[in-house]
Amino acid sequence: MIVAYIDTYRDRFGVEPICAVLTQHGMKIAPSTYYAHKSQPVSTALLEGAYLANALVTLHRENWGVYGVRKLWHAARRAGLDVGRDQVARLMAIAGITGAIRGRHRTTTTRRSAEAPRHPDLVKRGWHVPTAPDQLWVADFSYVWTLTGFIYVAFVVDVYSRRILGWRVATSMRAFLVTDALRQAIDARHRAGATWERGRLVHHSDAGSQYVSLVLTAELAKAGIAGSIGTVGDALDNALCESTIGLFKTEAINDGGPTWKNHAEVEWQVARWVHWYNHDRLHSSIGQLPPIEFEHAHRQATPVTPIPEVA
C-alpha cells in the first residue's frame, strides 16, 4: 500500500520527501527500502495467485456475495478456473470474503384453518419422489419488515428442479397473494409449452387459511392440479419450500444492507434474486447446477411423449 502511494506521487514530490513525511506520521519507510522493493521482480506464481484471487472476488460479488468455499469452488470450476477447493479457501481468507451464514428460519405467517375442508397429504415428505418437472410443486409465503409495514412474499417451487415458478409480493396476506403466485407458475409453464395430465401434478402447502381458500381450490381444479395439504402441527410438513424461503431471507433480505423502505423496493429485490436463483445459483441437490440449466438438461435427455392437455 505504501509503495503504491509513493509510486503515485514520486514524480510530483520525489521519493525522499515522501518517505520523510510518511515516517513523521508513523508509517516508517526509508528510501532504500522503497528502492529495494521496486528492484525485486514479482514471481509468476505470485501474479497468478493475485489474478486468481481477483477472479474469485468477482465471482463472489456476481453471486450476491453468498457463496462459501464449496459453492465458490464449483462456480470457479464452471467458469474455467483451474483451482482446488483448499486453494479457494485460502484465497477467500486472504481476500476477506465469506459465505452467507444461514440462521434458523420458520415461517409463522400462515394461520391454520381447522374449520375449512382441506386436501389430503399426498406428499408425506416424499421430496425425492419426483423424477421430472411438473410432478410436485410446493408453496409457502413469508414476510419482510419495511419502514411502511410488513410486506408478504409468496413462492411456488418445482421440487424436481428447485426452480421458482411463481412469486408474488403484496401488502396483505389474503388469499390473492398465494393464488397470484400459483397463476404465475401455471402461466410460466404454459408459455413454455408444458402440459400435464389432470391430477398428476401435485400442489403441496401447509394448512394455512390462504391455501384452503375457495379461490385457490378453484384455481387448482381449473388447471388440473391436485391439491395437497401437510399435517397440521408438523414443522416439516412443507420443509422444502421452507428451505427456499430460508435462502431468500438469508441471501436477499437479511444481507446486512439498508432497511427496506417499501413494497416497491422489496418487489424489485425479489425479482432480481429469483432471476439469479433460477438462472445462475448453484444447487447441491441438483448436481451443482442452476434450476433452469438442470431442467434443460433433463429435457435434452428425455424423449418427448405427447400428453393430452388439461381441458
C-alpha positions in Angstrom: 0.0 0.0 0.0 2.8 2.5 1.0 4.8 1.5 -2.1 1.8 2.1 -4.3 1.3 5.5 -2.7 4.9 6.5 -3.4 4.6 5.3 -7.0 1.6 7.6 -7.4 3.3 10.8 -6.1 7.0 10.3 -6.7 7.1 12.3 -9.9 5.4 15.2 -8.1 7.2 15.3 -4.8 10.2 12.9 -5.0 10.8 9.6 -3.2 12.9 11.0 -0.3 10.5 13.8 0.7 7.5 11.4 0.6 9.4 8.9 2.8 10.3 11.6 5.3 6.7 12.8 5.6 5.3 9.2 5.9 7.9 8.4 8.6 6.9 11.5 10.6 3.3 10.3 10.6 4.1 6.9 11.9 4.5 5.0 8.6 8.2 4.4 8.6 9.8 3.6 5.3 13.3 4.6 4.1 14.0 5.4 0.5 16.4 2.5 0.4 13.6 0.1 1.5 11.4 1.5 -1.3 14.0 1.1 -4.0 14.9 -2.4 -2.7 11.2 -3.4 -3.0 10.9 -2.0 -6.5 14.0 -3.9 -7.6 12.6 -7.2 -6.6 10.9 -9.0 -9.6 7.3 -10.3 -9.0 7.2 -14.0 -9.3 4.9 -15.7 -11.9 3.3 -17.7 -9.1 2.6 -14.6 -7.1 1.0 -12.9 -10.1 -1.1 -15.9 -10.9 -2.3 -16.1 -7.3 -3.2 -12.4 -7.3 -5.2 -12.8 -10.6 -7.0 -15.9 -9.3 -7.9 -14.1 -6.0 -9.3 -11.2 -8.0 -11.3 -13.6 -10.2 -12.7 -15.3 -7.1 -13.7 -12.0 -5.6 -15.5 -11.1 -8.8 -17.3 -14.4 -8.9 -18.3 -13.9 -5.3 -19.8 -10.5 -5.9 -21.6 -11.7 -9.1 -23.3 -14.3 -6.9 -24.8 -11.9 -4.3 -21.8 -12.4 -2.0 -23.4 -15.5 -0.5 -21.2 -18.4 -1.7 -19.0 -20.2 0.8 -15.9 -22.2 -0.1 -17.7 -25.2 -1.6 -20.1 -23.2 -3.8 -17.4 -20.7 -4.9 -15.2 -23.6 -5.8 -17.9 -25.1 -8.0 -18.6 -21.7 -9.6 -14.9 -21.2 -10.3 -14.6 -24.6 -12.0 -17.7 -23.8 -14.1 -16.1 -20.5 -15.1 -13.0 -22.4 -16.3 -10.6 -21.6 -13.4 -8.1 -24.3 -12.6 -8.3 -24.1 -8.8 -8.6 -26.6 -6.0 -11.1 -26.4 -3.1 -8.4 -25.8 -0.5 -6.9 -23.1 -2.7 -10.2 -21.4 -2.9 -10.5 -21.4 0.9 -7.0 -19.9 1.3 -7.6 -17.2 -1.3 -11.0 -16.4 0.2 -9.3 -15.9 3.6 -6.7 -13.6 2.1 -9.3 -11.6 0.2 -11.5 -11.3 3.3 -14.7 -12.8 1.7 -17.0 -15.3 3.3 -20.3 -17.1 2.5 -23.6 -16.1 3.9 -24.5 -17.7 7.3 -27.9 -19.1 7.2 -29.8 -18.9 10.5 -32.8 -20.9 11.7 -35.9 -19.9 9.9 -39.5 -20.9 10.3 -42.4 -19.1 8.6 -45.1 -18.2 11.0 -47.3 -16.1 8.8 -49.9 -18.7 7.8 -52.8 -19.3 10.2 -54.1 -22.8 10.3 -57.7 -23.3 9.4 -59.3 -26.1 11.3 -62.8 -25.5 10.0 -62.3 -25.3 6.2 -62.2 -28.6 4.3 -58.8 -29.3 3.0 -56.9 -31.6 0.7 -55.2 -34.8 2.0 -51.5 -35.0 2.3 -50.4 -36.6 -1.0 -46.7 -36.0 -0.4 -45.9 -37.3 3.1 -42.4 -35.7 2.9 -41.7 -37.6 -0.3 -39.4 -34.8 -1.6 -37.3 -37.2 -3.6 -40.2 -38.9 -5.4 -40.5 -36.6 -8.5 -38.5 -37.8 -11.5 -39.3 -34.9 -13.8 -40.5 -31.3 -13.6 -44.2 -30.6 -13.0 -44.9 -33.6 -10.8 -44.7 -31.8 -7.5 -44.9 -28.1 -6.7 -44.6 -26.7 -3.1 -45.9 -23.3 -2.0 -45.5 -21.1 1.0 -45.0 -17.4 1.9 -43.2 -15.3 4.4 -42.9 -11.6 5.4 -40.4 -8.8 5.1 -40.3 -5.9 7.5 -40.2 -2.4 5.9 -40.5 1.1 7.1 -44.0 1.2 5.8 -45.1 -2.1 7.5 -44.9 -5.8 6.7 -44.7 -7.0 3.1 -45.6 -10.6 2.2 -43.8 -12.7 -0.4 -45.3 -16.0 -1.7 -43.4 -18.6 -3.8 -44.3 -21.7 -5.8 -41.3 -24.1 -6.3 -40.9 -27.1 -8.6 -39.5 -29.8 -6.3 -37.6 -31.7 -9.0 -35.7 -28.8 -10.4 -35.8 -26.4 -7.4 -37.0 -23.7 -9.9 -39.1 -20.9 -8.5 -42.0 -20.9 -11.0 -44.2 -18.2 -9.4 -43.9 -15.5 -6.8 -46.0 -12.6 -5.6 -45.3 -9.6 -3.3 -48.2 -7.9 -1.6 -49.0 -5.7 1.4 -51.7 -8.2 2.5 -51.6 -11.9 3.2 -55.1 -12.6 1.9 -55.8 -15.4 -0.5 -54.9 -13.5 -3.7 -51.3 -13.5 -2.5 -50.9 -17.2 -2.9 -53.4 -17.5 -5.8 -51.5 -15.0 -7.9 -48.2 -16.9 -7.3 -49.9 -20.1 -8.5 -51.3 -18.4 -11.6 -47.8 -17.1 -12.4 -46.4 -20.6 -12.1 -49.0 -22.1 -14.3 -48.6 -19.3 -16.9 -44.8 -19.8 -16.9 -45.2 -23.5 -17.7 -47.9 -23.0 -20.3 -45.8 -20.3 -22.1 -43.0 -22.9 -22.3 -45.4 -25.5 -23.8 -45.6 -27.7 -20.8 -48.7 -29.8 -20.2 -49.8 -32.4 -17.6 -52.5 -35.0 -17.1 -55.3 -33.9 -14.8 -54.3 -34.8 -11.2 -50.8 -35.9 -12.0 -49.2 -32.6 -10.8 -49.5 -32.0 -7.1 -49.5 -28.6 -5.4 -48.4 -29.0 -1.8 -48.6 -26.4 1.0 -49.3 -26.2 4.7 -52.8 -25.8 6.2 -52.9 -22.0 6.3 -56.2 -20.4 5.6 -54.9 -18.9 2.3 -54.2 -22.4 1.0 -57.6 -23.9 1.9 -59.5 -20.9 0.4 -62.2 -21.5 -2.2 -60.4 -19.2 -4.7 -57.2 -21.2 -4.6 -59.0 -24.6 -4.6 -60.9 -23.4 -7.7 -57.7 -22.3 -9.4 -56.1 -25.7 -8.8 -59.2 -27.5 -10.2 -59.2 -25.3 -13.3 -55.6 -26.1 -14.0 -56.0 -29.9 -13.4 -53.6 -29.8 -10.4 -54.2 -32.0 -7.3 -54.1 -30.1 -4.0 -52.2 -31.5 -1.1 -52.0 -30.1 2.5 -49.4 -31.1 5.1 -50.2 -32.4 8.5 -51.3 -29.7 10.9 -48.8 -29.0 13.6 -45.9 -30.8 11.8 -42.9 -28.5 11.5 -41.7 -30.5 8.5 -44.9 -30.6 6.5 -43.6 -28.2 3.9 -39.9 -28.3 4.6 -38.7 -27.9 1.0 -40.4 -24.6 0.4 -39.4 -23.5 3.9 -35.8 -24.1 2.8 -36.3 -21.9 -0.3 -37.7 -19.2 1.8 -34.8 -19.5 4.2 -32.4 -19.0 1.4 -34.4 -16.0 0.2 -34.4 -14.4 3.7 -30.6 -15.0 4.1 -29.4 -14.1 0.6 -31.7 -11.3 -0.5 -33.3 -9.8 2.6 -31.2 -10.2 5.7 -28.0 -9.4 3.9 -26.7 -6.6 6.2 -27.8 -3.9 3.8 -30.1 -0.9 4.5 -33.6 -1.3 5.9 -36.2 -1.9 3.2 -38.4 1.1 2.7 -41.5 -0.1 1.0 -43.3 -2.6 -1.3 -41.6 -1.4 -4.4 -38.1 -2.0 -3.0 -38.9 -5.5 -1.8 -40.5 -6.4 -5.1 -37.5 -5.3 -7.1 -35.2 -7.2 -4.8 -37.3 -10.4 -5.1 -37.4 -10.1 -8.9 -33.6 -9.7 -9.1 -33.0 -12.6 -6.6 -35.4 -15.0 -8.3 -33.8 -14.4 -11.7 -30.4 -15.1 -10.3 -31.7 -18.1 -8.2 -33.2 -19.7 -11.3 -30.5 -18.9 -13.9 -27.3 -18.8 -12.0 -27.4 -20.1 -8.4 -25.8 -23.5 -8.0 -27.8 -26.0 -6.0 -26.2 -29.1 -4.4 -29.4 -31.1 -4.6 -29.4 -31.0 -8.5 -25.7 -31.6 -9.1 -24.4 -28.0 -8.5 -26.4 -26.7 -11.4 -28.9 -23.7 -11.7 -32.5 -24.9 -11.9 -33.2 -23.7 -15.5 -30.0 -25.4 -16.7 -31.0 -28.6 -14.9 -34.4 -28.6 -16.5 -32.8 -28.0 -19.9 -30.5 -31.0 -19.4 -33.5 -33.1 -18.3 -35.4 -32.2 -21.5 -32.4 -33.0 -23.7 -32.1 -36.4 -22.1 -35.8 -37.3 -22.1 -37.8 -38.5 -25.2 -40.8 -36.3 -25.9 -44.1 -38.0 -25.2 -47.3 -36.2 -26.1 -49.5 -35.6 -23.1 -53.2 -34.6 -23.5 -53.6 -31.1 -22.3 -55.9 -30.4 -19.4 -59.3 -29.2 -20.6 
